[in-house]
């Protein structure tokens, strides 16, 4: 599935933010938040305050809920976010991007900007009937989200590390218990 670069970037950023809430929490300091925003290529002006960090941290469960929702449930979540923030979509252009849709005011909070950006990107998934491209890792003890951009929609794990751990566990389960060597406890 080919998404616009804006949609893919918004989804990947939202996934990274939602996953940052999992243990260990990756956003505990303002500096970690600023570094995170730089890593995901945030183009919005950041306040860099503890209040901004806490507001962004607070939306992570909503992002996880939205990005792991079934299509029809996602519609209600998207509509709720857009109504709550009073989004007014319009086309804008700036130096970093060509024409694109912006649905928040320039002075809206970073948390609102993230929620609306994620909602707008999710609209693309809903309209294309591609919510199935959003996945939750199948590895035991992992709840990380991922965007499946594979041609055959076969991705089941958030990372190679989780896939490898699952493969090793399956191999060991097939092999059965190993006999103890002589003299081993």
C-alpha positions as CSV (number, residue, x, y, z in Angstrom):
1,X,0.0,0.0,0.0
2,X,1.3,3.4,-0.9
3,X,0.4,6.3,1.3
4,X,1.3,9.9,0.8
5,X,4.6,10.7,2.6
6,X,2.6,13.0,4.9
7,X,0.3,10.2,5.9
8,X,3.1,7.7,6.4
9,X,5.2,10.2,8.4
10,X,2.2,11.1,10.6
11,X,1.4,7.4,11.3
12,X,5.0,6.5,12.0
13,X,5.4,9.4,14.4
14,X,2.2,8.6,16.2
15,X,3.3,4.9,16.4
16,X,6.6,6.0,17.9
17,X,4.9,8.3,20.4
18,X,2.3,5.6,21.4
19,X,5.1,3.0,21.8
20,X,7.2,5.4,23.9
21,X,4.7,4.8,26.7
22,X,5.6,1.1,27.0
23,X,8.1,0.0,29.6
24,X,10.6,1.5,29.9
25,X,8.9,4.9,29.3
26,X,11.0,6.8,26.7
27,X,9.6,10.3,27.5
28,X,10.3,11.1,31.1
29,X,12.3,14.3,30.7
30,X,11.9,17.4,28.6
31,X,15.3,16.7,27.0
32,X,14.1,13.2,26.0
33,X,10.9,14.8,24.6
34,X,12.9,17.3,22.6
35,X,15.3,14.6,21.3
36,X,12.2,12.4,20.3
37,X,10.7,15.3,18.4
38,X,13.9,15.9,16.5
39,X,14.2,12.1,15.7
40,X,10.7,12.0,14.2
41,X,11.2,15.2,12.2
42,X,8.8,17.4,14.0
43,X,8.3,20.7,12.1
44,X,6.1,22.4,14.6
45,X,7.5,25.0,17.0
46,X,8.1,23.3,20.4
47,X,7.7,25.1,23.7
48,X,10.0,22.6,25.4
49,X,8.3,22.9,28.7
50,X,7.4,20.3,31.3
51,X,3.7,21.2,30.8
52,X,4.0,20.5,27.0
53,X,5.8,17.2,27.8
54,X,3.0,16.1,30.2
55,X,0.3,17.0,27.7
56,X,2.0,14.9,25.0
57,X,2.5,12.0,27.4
58,X,-1.2,12.1,28.3
59,X,-2.3,11.5,24.7
60,X,-0.3,8.3,24.2
61,X,-3.1,6.0,25.4
62,X,-5.5,7.7,23.0
63,X,-3.1,7.2,20.1
64,X,-2.6,3.6,21.0
65,X,-6.4,3.1,21.1
66,X,-6.9,4.9,17.8
67,X,-4.1,3.1,15.9
68,X,-5.1,-0.3,17.1
69,X,-8.9,0.2,16.5
70,X,-11.0,-1.7,14.0
71,X,-12.1,0.5,11.1
72,X,-15.6,1.4,12.3
73,X,-14.4,2.1,15.8
74,X,-11.6,4.3,14.4
75,X,-14.2,6.4,12.7
76,X,-15.8,7.3,16.0
77,X,-12.4,8.0,17.6
78,X,-11.3,10.2,14.6
79,X,-14.6,12.2,14.6
80,X,-14.3,12.7,18.4
81,X,-10.8,14.0,18.1
82,X,-11.7,16.4,15.3
83,X,-14.7,17.7,17.1
84,X,-12.9,18.1,20.4
85,X,-10.1,20.1,18.8
86,X,-12.5,22.0,16.6
87,X,-10.4,21.1,13.5
88,X,-10.8,23.3,10.5
89,X,-8.9,21.6,7.6
90,X,-7.3,23.9,5.1
91,X,-4.5,23.7,2.5
92,X,-1.2,25.4,3.4
93,X,2.3,25.4,2.0
94,X,5.5,26.2,3.8
95,X,9.2,25.8,3.0
96,X,9.5,22.3,4.3
97,X,6.4,20.9,2.5
98,X,4.5,21.5,-0.6
99,X,0.7,21.9,-0.4
100,X,-0.7,19.8,2.5
101,X,-3.7,19.7,4.8
102,X,-3.4,21.4,8.2
103,X,-6.4,21.1,10.5
104,X,-5.2,22.9,13.5
105,X,-4.3,26.5,14.2
106,X,-0.7,27.5,14.4
107,X,-1.1,28.3,18.1
108,X,-2.8,25.0,19.1
109,X,-1.0,22.8,21.6
110,X,1.5,20.2,20.5
111,X,-0.8,17.5,21.9
112,X,-3.7,18.8,19.8
113,X,-1.5,19.0,16.8
114,X,-0.4,15.4,17.2
115,X,-3.9,14.1,17.8
116,X,-5.3,15.9,14.8
117,X,-2.4,14.9,12.6
118,X,-2.9,11.3,13.6
119,X,-6.6,11.5,13.0
120,X,-6.1,13.0,9.6
121,X,-3.7,10.2,8.7
122,X,-6.1,7.6,10.0
123,X,-8.8,9.1,7.7
124,X,-6.6,8.0,4.8
125,X,-6.5,4.4,6.2
126,X,-10.2,4.4,6.8
127,X,-11.1,5.7,3.3
128,X,-8.8,3.2,1.7
129,X,-10.1,0.4,3.9
130,X,-6.6,-0.2,5.1
131,X,-6.9,-0.1,8.9
132,X,-5.6,-3.6,8.8
133,X,-2.2,-2.1,8.0
134,X,-2.0,-1.0,11.6
135,X,-0.8,-3.9,13.8
136,X,0.0,-4.8,17.3
137,X,3.1,-7.0,17.7
138,X,2.3,-10.7,18.1
139,X,5.3,-11.4,20.3
140,X,4.6,-12.4,23.8
141,X,4.8,-9.5,26.3
142,X,5.0,-6.9,23.5
143,X,2.2,-4.5,22.7
144,X,4.1,-2.2,20.3
145,X,2.2,-0.8,17.3
146,X,3.6,-1.0,13.8
147,X,2.5,0.0,10.3
148,X,2.5,-2.9,7.9
149,X,3.7,-1.6,4.5
150,X,4.5,-5.1,3.2
151,X,3.0,-6.0,-0.2
152,X,1.3,-9.1,1.1
153,X,0.2,-7.7,4.5
154,X,2.3,-10.4,6.3
155,X,4.0,-8.4,9.0
156,X,3.2,-9.7,12.5
157,X,5.9,-8.2,14.7
158,X,7.1,-4.7,15.5
159,X,10.7,-5.5,15.0
160,X,13.2,-8.1,13.9
161,X,14.1,-8.7,17.5
162,X,10.5,-9.6,18.4
163,X,10.2,-11.9,15.4
164,X,13.5,-13.6,16.2
165,X,12.4,-14.2,19.9
166,X,9.1,-15.7,18.7
167,X,10.9,-17.9,16.2
168,X,13.4,-19.2,18.8
169,X,10.5,-19.8,21.3
170,X,8.5,-21.7,18.6
171,X,11.6,-23.8,17.7
172,X,12.2,-24.7,21.3
173,X,8.6,-25.6,21.8
174,X,8.7,-27.9,18.8
175,X,11.9,-29.5,20.0
176,X,10.5,-30.3,23.4
177,X,12.5,-30.5,26.6
178,X,16.2,-31.2,26.3
179,X,17.6,-34.1,28.3
180,X,20.0,-33.1,31.0
181,X,23.6,-34.1,30.5
182,X,25.2,-36.5,33.0
183,X,26.1,-34.7,36.2
184,X,24.1,-31.6,35.4
185,X,21.7,-30.4,38.1
